Amino acid sequence: MALLTVTQAKRAATPVSLVPADSLGDSFPNTEREALLVQHTNPAGSASAVVLDIQATLDGEVVTDKVVSILPGETHLIGPFPISIYSNAQKEVLISYASVTDLMVAAVRISQ
């Protein structure tokens, strides 16, 4: 599992470096101001699912993870992530992928 470096957004132009999605999954620190940028780089490829690990329980029951479908050629911004729902004990969001083929990702923190 790869720990994504979080890019701090600024009022000026902020370059965002996308990295290939890790086949073992990715994670990033969560302060509830982060979003995940996901780019599917192949417009002729197959859709891929991004799975956000939900850490919360409801009445003692595990809650189903959040699955976001990324269609070929699309770019999506997903978030923010409430700590009580998405963060593990280390206050990180855990992400897995149905397939990492053609997926690039970045974590972005929005300024207050």
C-alpha positions as CSV (number, residue, x, y, z in Angstrom):
1,M,0.0,0.0,0.0
2,A,1.4,3.4,-1.0
3,L,1.0,6.5,1.1
4,L,0.0,9.4,-1.2
5,T,1.7,12.8,-0.7
6,V,-1.0,15.4,-0.1
7,T,-0.8,18.5,-2.3
8,Q,-1.8,21.7,-0.5
9,A,-4.2,23.7,-2.7
10,K,-3.5,27.5,-2.8
11,R,-5.2,30.5,-4.2
12,A,-2.5,30.6,-6.8
13,A,-2.1,27.9,-9.4
14,T,-1.0,24.7,-7.7
15,P,0.5,21.9,-9.8
16,V,-0.9,18.5,-8.9
17,S,1.3,15.4,-9.5
18,L,-0.7,12.4,-10.3
19,V,0.9,9.0,-9.6
20,P,-0.2,5.5,-10.8
21,A,-2.7,3.9,-8.5
22,D,-1.0,1.1,-6.5
23,S,-2.2,-2.4,-7.0
24,L,-2.0,-3.0,-3.3
25,G,-4.0,0.2,-2.6
26,D,-3.3,3.7,-1.5
27,S,-3.8,5.8,1.6
28,F,-3.5,9.4,2.6
29,P,-3.7,11.4,5.9
30,N,-7.1,12.8,6.6
31,T,-8.1,16.1,8.2
32,E,-11.5,16.3,6.5
33,R,-10.2,18.8,4.0
34,E,-8.8,16.3,1.6
35,A,-10.1,15.0,-1.7
36,L,-8.9,12.3,-4.0
37,L,-8.3,13.1,-7.6
38,V,-8.7,10.1,-9.9
39,Q,-7.9,10.2,-13.6
40,H,-8.7,7.3,-16.1
41,T,-6.1,8.0,-18.8
42,N,-7.4,5.6,-21.5
43,P,-10.6,6.8,-23.2
44,A,-10.9,3.4,-24.9
45,G,-10.2,1.4,-21.8
46,S,-12.6,-0.3,-19.3
47,A,-14.3,1.3,-16.3
48,S,-12.6,0.9,-13.0
49,A,-13.9,1.0,-9.4
50,V,-12.3,3.0,-6.7
51,V,-13.2,1.6,-3.3
52,L,-13.1,3.8,-0.2
53,D,-12.8,1.8,3.0
54,I,-15.5,2.9,5.4
55,Q,-14.3,2.5,9.0
56,A,-17.5,3.4,10.8
57,T,-20.1,0.9,12.1
58,L,-23.8,1.4,12.5
59,D,-25.5,-0.4,15.4
60,G,-22.4,-2.6,15.6
61,E,-22.7,-3.6,12.0
62,V,-20.0,-3.0,9.4
63,V,-21.1,-0.4,6.8
64,T,-20.5,-1.2,3.1
65,D,-17.5,0.5,1.5
66,K,-18.1,3.4,-0.8
67,V,-17.5,2.4,-4.5
68,V,-17.0,5.1,-7.2
69,S,-17.0,4.0,-10.8
70,I,-14.5,5.8,-13.0
71,L,-15.3,5.6,-16.7
72,P,-12.7,5.6,-19.4
73,G,-11.2,9.0,-20.1
74,E,-12.9,10.6,-17.1
75,T,-11.3,12.6,-14.2
76,H,-13.1,12.7,-10.8
77,L,-12.6,14.6,-7.6
78,I,-13.9,12.6,-4.6
79,G,-14.2,13.9,-1.1
80,P,-14.1,15.3,1.5
81,F,-13.9,12.4,3.9
82,P,-15.4,12.8,7.5
83,I,-12.9,11.3,9.9
84,S,-15.5,9.4,11.9
85,I,-16.5,7.5,8.8
86,Y,-13.4,7.1,6.6
87,S,-10.3,7.3,8.8
88,N,-8.6,4.4,10.4
89,A,-6.8,4.6,13.7
90,Q,-3.9,6.5,12.1
91,K,-6.4,9.0,10.6
92,E,-5.7,7.8,7.1
93,V,-8.2,7.1,4.3
94,L,-7.7,3.7,2.7
95,I,-8.3,3.1,-0.9
96,S,-8.4,0.0,-3.1
97,Y,-9.1,-0.5,-6.8
98,A,-10.9,-3.1,-8.8
99,S,-8.2,-2.5,-11.4
100,V,-5.3,0.0,-11.5
101,T,-4.8,-0.2,-15.3
102,D,-4.9,3.4,-16.6
103,L,-5.6,5.0,-13.2
104,M,-3.7,8.0,-11.9
105,V,-4.4,9.4,-8.5
106,A,-3.5,12.4,-6.2
107,A,-4.6,13.6,-2.8
108,V,-5.4,17.3,-2.5
109,R,-6.0,19.3,0.7
110,I,-8.3,22.3,0.3
111,S,-7.3,25.4,2.2
112,Q,-9.7,27.0,4.7
